[in-house]
Amino acid sequence: MTWYEFLLFVHIAAAMIWLGGAFTFQMYGAVVRRGGDPEEMARFAGRAGVLSERMFVPASLVVVLAGIGLILDGNWAWDQLWVIFALVTFAASFATGLFVISPIAKRIPAVGPTTQAGQSLIQRLFAILRIDLAFMYTIVFAMVVKPTADDVWTIVIAAAVLVALTAVFLAPLRSSRAQPPSTAAAD
């Protein structure tokens, strides 16, 4: 086994944990939300936050570090479009986790997870996590397709899909904010 093969295995295994875990959280979170039990949703959100810090953050860092090792050990250049796209998208995802997801998750216990404000934060958290999952899938897309400067349209389409999914996932949050409190409480 070469170092490159080892790093590729580590890179893919960590990406499976990161992406697979995030996908599983989304599916399980949808089931919990449909169940309608605010206490169960609060427990799930709290556990998801703990697992994110202990599993997703380390896995994502291993993905990046192994990817850097692959570039250094392999025949890849830092200026390739797919490398730049993946690094920029990862940076956006990481910054979202650090500056948006983590603060929201930490505010939930403070406001009370079963309160209206807590449930609103949980709903916002799940929407942002869906956006982050879309970012992860576009990173995997770039890793598999490896578009070059001749394939700029591929990156443009991937970015457009990200923008569209972000708008779709944020739409319910905007519409619930736009409703008067009596209508929002009735939903």
Secondary structure, 3 states (H helix, E strand, C coil): CCHHHHHHHHHHHHHHHHHHHHHHHHHHHHHHHHHCCHHHHHHHHHHHHHHHHHHHHHHHHHHHHHHHHHHHHCCCCCCCHHHHHHHHHHHHHHHHHHHHHHHHHHHHHHHCCCCHHHHHHHHHHHHHHHHHHHHHHHHHHHHHHCCCHHHHHHHHHHHHHHHHHHHHHHHHHHHHHHCCHHHHHHC
